[in-house]
Amino acid sequence: MDSPSRANLISEDTHPPRTNTCGDLRAKHDGDEVVLKGWVDTRRDHGGLVFVDLRDRYGLTQVVFSPQDNQTAYEIAGQLRREDVISVRGTVRPRGEEAVNTDLPTGAIEVKADDLAVLNTSETPPFVVSAHEERQMNTNEDLRLQHRYLDLRRPDLRDNLILRHQLYQTTRRYFDDHDFLEVETPVLMKSTPEGARDFLVPSRLHPGRFYALPQSPQTYKQLLMVGGLDRYVQIVKCFRDEDLRADRQPEFTQIDVEMTFATEEQVYELTEGLMVDLWENLEDTTLETPFPRMTYDEAMRTYGTDKPDLRFDLKLHDVSECFAGSGFRVFESIVDDGGRIVAIRVPGEGDRGRAAMDRLEDHVTDEIGAAGLIYFQLPSDGSGLEQNLSSDALPHEYGRQAAEQVGAEAGDLILTLAGDPPTVHEQAGDLRLHMGEELGLRPPADEGDDAFLWVTDFPLMEYDEDAGRPVSMHHPFTAP
């Protein structure tokens, strides 16, 4: 029998309804007749048999086509390509002992195909979509976005969407258990100054006038509180017209909460309870409460950021007084003008070579934007302090004072930046993160232990030189 061409593979038969997903079947289903529908993940031809890994949102199932079971289905299966959409009717059977795949939940079974219908054929995908991690490619993000429907089939993105759904459901249950009402507020509203520019929507009925998309539903939830609703929650879309960054999007979703007659401690307790509930349900992890607290000023002085990563222990130290009277005019002029000298002690890095330190200096000036880096090394052999300035410019005794203040020992490295606060603290904070990543002290966001922290007492306003007036330093009603 001639093999049908791919152009004619699509079946006119609608095939029976799906009985199971591709993640359902286990050894207990041995002998069951099933109908599976999904996408072809891979196809393998093995001496008179065709193996197809069939994929859907729920998992992966191996399907076996044999000419003895159905010659036509076998021939069609031999022409299947990645991402073809098919329907298979067959019988569940155990795999041979040597063929069991312990990495798959369905790895103990396979489906012997009795019938096959091709629901749609696929052109060659521009990148590999596979449930097998080792077959996935590091594809350019622009290409993935151009073919978003394919990108959505990738396990990583699918799992993120599933996790987001689970987070929503857990959040809604938690607030329902605490007597909150979920109220949907309008998206078109009056512009109210907050932490960023508004997105404006022109009114057709009122030419020259505009609606604003909400940066947060603050006005409406205050109306709900004044109206006596007492406890409100909403998983809400918000919009901020600002430059894109890793942690900033023009459109984002926030959990918006408001309570009447509430104390500050009740807000802390409610929020910590939500985090505990989410981590227990989604991460199977128990969090300890209460979470530690730190003021904004302390966070900036100690970590150089208002959202410090406490999973590693490099800290900033103010060593300005250590260099008083040093005669080093760069440091002295900065301190005289109100600036500060900030140091970071890096344990175990005192033996770094000159080339590595030169690269670090380049990073500080080119990437972080600081004027320069002054460093002091305490070699592990105890031979004494070394620095990247001559002793004529800066006598060693001042470097030793700084090393003593930060608690440095033989084998340590001390990095110092100088400048006006808060810029020098922010630059030192960037340097801290860089060293944490370079030394493997800072795990990726999805790895390692979580370190929760409340940052309190944020300043509400800062002076905007361009606007010539005070502006909100952070969004006043949400996390910075």
N, C-alpha and C positions, 0 to 999 in steps of 0.2 A: 504494500500500500504506500503511495507517495505521501510524504510528509506535507501537511498543509502549510502554506506560506504564512508568515507572521501577519500579513495584511488581512488575512481571513481568520485569524485566531479567535476573535471576539465572538462569543457564543450568543445565539439568539435565545437560548434557554435561560430563564431567570434563575434556575436552580432552587433547591429547597431553602427555607430560612436557616440562618445560622443557629446551631444548637449549642455551641461552646465558643469561647474565645481562645486565642492562641496561647494564653497563659493558664488555662484551666486544668488541662489533662494531667493525670497522675497514674501511678501503677494500679490504683483501685478502679480505674476506668477500663481496664483490660477487657476487650471483647465488645465494648460499646460501639455502636454505629454513630458517627458524628458528622456534622457539616461545619467546616471552618471557612472563614472568608478573611482575606487580608492581602498584604503586599509581599511579593517575592523578595526576600532578603538576600539569599544566595541560592545558586543551583550548582549541583555537582553531578557529573556523569561517571558512573562507576560500573563498567563492564556489564551492560544489560540492565542496569537499574539507574534511575534518575532520582536524586535526593534534592528536595527543595525545603529550605528553611522558610516557613511562612510566618510573617510578622504582623501583629496589630498592636494597639496601645497596651495590651495586657501582657504580652510576652512573645515567645517564639516556640513554634512546634515543627519538628521534622516530619516531612511527608515523603513517602517512598512510592515511586511509580514503577510498575513492572509490566512488561508486555504480556505476561501470563494473566494478569488481572484485568487489564483493559489496554489493548493495543493502541487505540486512538488516543486515549489519555496519555499514554507513555510517549507517543510521538509528539503530541502537543507540548508536554512537559519538557521535552528536549529542546524546544525553541523558546522557552520562557527566559525573560531577561529581568534584571533588577527592576523593582518597582512596578512590574506588571501586577494587576489586581485580579485575583482569582478566587474561585469558590471550589472547595474540595469536599467530596463525600467519600468517607472511608471508614475503616475499622481500627480501633486502638489496639496496639499490641506492644508487649515489652520489647525493649531493645536487647540485643545480645549483650552478654556481660562485658565484653571488651569494648562495646560501643556506647555504654552509658556515659552521659556527660553530666558530671556532678556540678558543673558551673551553671546549669540551667534548671529551674524548677521543674520543667517538663522533660528533663534529660533522661529519665528512666523509660520513657515510652516513645513510640513513633506512630504515625497514622499510615496504614496501608491504603493507598488511594484506589477507590473503586470507580470514581467518576471525577471529571474535571471540567469546569467551565471558566473560560477567560472572560472576565467582566470588562476589562480595559487593558490595553497595552500601553507601555511607556516608551518614550524616546530615551536614548541614552542619557542618564542624569548628568548634570554638569559637575557633581561631586558625589562621593560615596555616602549613602545613607545606610547604616547597618546597626543591628542590635549587638553585633560583636565589636567590642571596643577596639580590638587590635586591627580591625578593618576600617575604622573611621580615619578620616584624613583631616589634617590641620588646614581647613579650608578658609580662604579669605572671607572675612565677615561681609564685605560688600556683595560678594557672590551669593552668600547664604541669604542675605536680605533680599536680593533680586529674585531668588527662588524660595520665598518664605514657606510656601506649602511643603517643600521638601525639607527645609530646616526644621519644621514642626514635627517631622517624623523621627528626628534624631533623639536617642534616649535621654541625653542631657536636658534638652529643652522640654521634652515631654515630662520628665520627672520634675522639673522646676514648676511647670504648670500644675501638675498634680499636687505638689507640695503647697503651692499658693492656694489651691482650692481647699486643701485640708486646713491650712492656717485660717482661712476665712470661716470655715465651719466651726473650728474650735473657738475662735474669737467670738463668734455670735453666740455660741452656747454659754461661754463664760459670762458675757455681759447680760444675757437673758437670766442666768442664775443669780445675778446681782441686781435684778430689777431695773435694768436699763431698757429704754424704748429705742428701737432703731427707726429713725425718721429720715426720709429722703428730702433734702433741701434743694432749692432751685439752683440751676447752673448759671443762668443769666442774672446778673445783679448789678448794683451800683458800685462804682469804683471806690474802694477805701484804701488809703495808703497803708502798705504793710512793708515787707522786707525786700520786695523786688518790683519790677514793672508789671503792669497788668497786660493781659491779652485783651484787646478791645474788639467788640463785634458791632458793626454799624447797624443802626435801626432803620428799617425800611419805612416804617410809619412816621418816624420823627427824624427827617434828614438833618445831618450835622450832629446828631446825638448818638451815644454809644452805650452798649452794655459792657460790663467787664466780666471775664471768667474768674471765678473765685480763687484766690491764693489759699484761702481756707474758708469754711462756712461760718466764720465767726459771728457775723451780724445775725444770721438766722438762728444759730444755736443760743445766742443771748435772748432772742425773742422767745424761744422755747422755754428757757429758764424763767424769764419774767412771766410767761404764761402759765407757770406752775407745773410743767411736765417733770420736773425734779431731776431725772436722770436720762441723758440722751447719749446715743452712740450712733456712729455712721462710718461705714467703710466707704470713703468718698474720694472722688477725683478732684485734684487741685491743679492749678496752672500758674506757672511763674515764667515770665518772659525774661530769661537771663541766659548767659553763656553756658554752653554744655560743659560739664565736668563729669568725672567718674561718679560723683555722688549727687549730681544735680541733673534733673531732666525737666523739660518744659511742661510735661504732663506726668503726674505721679499720683499714687494712691496712699492715703494715710488713714489710720484708725483715729477718728475724731471723737472725743469724749468731753462731756460737760456735766457738772453736778451742781446742785444748789446746796447751801448750808454745809459745805464740805470744808474740812481742815486740810492743811498742807500734808499732814501725816496720813490722812485718809487717801489722798491722791497717790502718795508714795506706795502705800499698802495695796491699793487697787491695781496699780500698774505692775508692781512686782508679782502680784498674784497671777496676772495675765501671763507674764513671762514664764513663771513656774509652770502654769498649765500648758502653754505652748511647747515648752521644752520636754515636759513629761510625755505629751501626746505625740509630738512630731520627731523628737530626738531620743526618746527613752532615756532622758537624763534628768537627774534631780538637782535643782539649783538651791543654793543656800541663801536665805534671806535673813535680815535685810541686806540689800546691796550696799557696798561702801559709797560714801559721798565725798565730794571734793569741790571746793569753790572754783569758779572760773579763773580767778587770779592764781590760785595754787596750781591749777592744771597748766596754765600758760607758763608759769615760772618753772615748773618741774618737768613738763613734757613738751612745751612749745606748741600746744594745740588744745582746742576746746573739746576734742574727742580722743583722749589719749588711749593708746593700745597698751594695756597693762599686762599683756601676756609675756613681756620680757622686761628686764629691769634696768636698762640704761636710763639714767636720769640727768637732768640739767642741773648745774650748780653755778651760782653767782660767785665768781672769784674776783670781782672788781677790786676789793680791798687788798687782795694779795699782791697787786701790781702797783699799789700806791707808792710813789717815790722811786719807781724803777728807772725813770729817765727815758723809758720807751715812749716817744712822743705820740705815736699812733694810739696806744692804749690810753695815755694820760689825757689827750685832747678829747677823746670820745667820752671818757668818764667825766671830765670837767663840763662837758656840754649836756650832761644828763644821761649819757648812754651807759651800757653795762657790758661786762665781759662774762661770757657764759662758757662753761666747760662741760665736757662729757668724758667720764672715765670709761674706757673700754677695756675690760679685764682680758689678759692673755694676748694682747696684740702689741706688746712693747718691742717685739723683735721684728716687726715689719720692715721689709727692705725699702730702699729709697725709691725704686720704681713704683712699688705699690702706693707709697705715700704721695708720689708725684701724681698718680692717677686720682687719688682721693682729693688732692688740692684742685685738680682740674674740675672734678665733679662739683666741688663746693662753689667754685667761681662760675662755671658754665651752666650747671643745672640748677643749683640752689640759689644762685644770684648774690652770694655774699662777696664782700670785698676781698677776702682772703682767709686763709686758715693758718693759725699758729698751733703747732703741736709739740708735745713733750713726750719722750719715750723713756721708759724705765726698763732696760734690757733684763731678761730673766737671769743673766749671770751676775747681777748685782753690781755691774761696773759703773753705775751712776747715771745721772740724767743726761739725755741728749735732746736737742731741739733744732728746729729748722731756721733759727735765727742765730747770728753770732753772739757770743757772750758780751761783746762790746755794745751791741744794740740792746740786748736784754740779758743782764747778768743771770746766771743759773739759779741763784738763790731765790729769785722770784718764781721761777718755774717750780722749784722744790716746795715753796710755800703753797702754791696752787695744788700740787700733787698731794701734799699733806692734807689740805682742806677737803679734797674730794675722796680721801681714803685710798689713794693709789698705793700699790705694792710693786715689788720687782716683777717685771713681765707685763705691766700695764701700759696703756697708751692714753694720753690726755689730749683731747681736741678742744680748741678754744676758738670762739667767734666773738667779734666785738661790733657793737652798733647800737642804734636807738631801739628801745622797746616800743611796741611789741615785735617789730620786724626781726630783731636779732633772736628773740625767743622762737619765732616761727621758723627762721632759718635753721636754728639749732635743732628744732623739732624735726624738720625734714632730714637733717643729717643723722639724727637718732634713728629714724625709720630706715634710712639707707644702710646704716651700719647693722641694724637688726636683720635686714634682709640679706645683706652680704655675708654675715656671719652665721646665717641659719638660725638666728634666735627668734625671728618673727615668722611663725607658720602662716601659710595662706589662710584666707578668711574662713574657708570651709574645713579647716583642719585644726587640731589642737584644742585645748580647753577654751571655754568662753570666759571672759572677764568682764562682768557687768559693773557699771559705775554710773552714779548720778553726778552730773556736773551742775552745781547750783550757783545762784547769785550772778547770773549773766548781766552785763551792762545792757540797758535797753537801747541807748542811743550812742552814736558816734558822729563826729563832724565830718561832713562830706565836702572836701575842698572844691570839687567841681560844681556841686549844687549850691554851695555857699550857705548851708544850713545843716542842722542836725537831722540825721535819718536813722531809721531802725537799724541797729547793728545786726540783729538776727530777726527771723520771723518771730514776732512776739508771742505766738500761740502754739508753735510747734518746735520740734527739735531743730537745732541749727544745722 
